[in-house]
Amino acid sequence: METKRERHLNNLKRVIVKIGTSTLTHSTGLLDLNRIESIVRQLTNVHNQGIEIVLVSSGAIGAGMGKLGLKARPKTIPENQAAAAVGQGVLLHMYEKLFSEYGKTVAQILLTKEDTLNRKRFLNARNTFFTLLGQGVIPIVNENDAVVVDEIKFGDNDTLSAMVASLVEADLLILLSDIDGLYDSNPKESKDAKLISYVADITDDIKKAAGGAGTSFGTGGMVTKIKSAEIAVTAGVSMIIVNGSSPNIINEVVDCKEVGTFFEANQNPMQSRKRWITYNAHIKGQITIDDGAKKALTEHRKSLLPAGILSIAGRFEKGDIISIIDGSGIEIARGITNYNSSEIDNIKGLKTALIEEKIGYKSYDEVVHADNLVTFDS
């Protein structure tokens, strides 16, 4: 009888594999060459089965630390950027050398969050990935730590890998970590902690089970992995957390073995454009709406009309992403606005027939069209 995992893992076409710093490096910060070679061999074996692979690899800063002789992770952004600039070359050289021994071609893609915030760059990135994958290339992705600043950071490669999985419409995201999976309590503190094998829905209890701390060389804890799972499953991508130090672990995942913690993909994934609005975009302003408009948006999935708008906050232009809140200040939706902030301020509370009279033109009846709107559960 087919298991729940097998139902999601049979006929895999595209897999994202994320490798954390703790998996790639020794405690000294230097690269663990045996581990890297084992992972490359496993990825090659999966690729040889006709499954497309994208590798999201941490380790640039860790590799740079080892090369520079640093004993602890740098504290400042410039120091981290310098370590990344040195380490990125070291890391890619290792991957290129090892993959080439198995006859595989790799490509480096460095991303910042800004590349996904801009819709045009988001679509360009998709096209680059699809072109490389179509030519049998294995893209190796990392955050562009050498130039990135806090305002445009993904924050950790768990989140980056989930964004990439969503971007390329993968079937599965594998997070290689330094832990066997998600436990119902912290296994480092409780001997009774039990591994959670399968997660159908990411509930509050699942979020509470996640711990917070990463390793001295990495940045991602279990909390970031649960956040990544939310992004992935919303996009229709299953996700699994496994221990990257376990021999042959990637092959075991692909072979549907009961390892790690498996997160089931949503059966009705959010459309690509709405995923971008939800997870990738900068919020430029805020609109407060009345109860009638709230009901129209959340219960009937209607567009936002000016009649239901009470007030606005912030300055924004047509085409920006705005947050929509109710009278209690709770965000209920966000979407792409058809008018700028001053225009909305002038037409708020009016019927659509009066828009042109008030501001001199009317491009749309809707302030935010339903097709460009994402609502949230209250």
Buried (B, 14 or more C-beta within 10 A) or exposed (E): EEEEBEEBBEEBEBBBBBBBBBBBBBEBBBBBEEBBBBBBBBBBBBBEEEBBBBBBBBBBBBBBBBBBEBEEBBEEEEBBBBBBBBBBBBBBEBBBEBBEEEEBEBBBBBBBBBBBBBBEBBEEBBEBBBEBBEEEBBBBBBBBBBEBEEEBBBBBBBBBBBBBBBBBBBBBBBBBBBBBBBBBBBBEEEEEBEBBBBBEEBEEEBBEBBBEEBBEBBBBBBBBBBBBBBBBBBBBBBBBBBBBBBEEBBBBBBEBBEBBBBBBBBEEBBEBBBBBBBBBBEBBBBBBBBEEBBEBBBEEEBBBBBBBBBEBEEEBEBEBBBBBBBEEEEBBBBBBBBBBBEBBEBBBEBEBEBBEEBBEEBEBBBBBBBEBBBBEEE
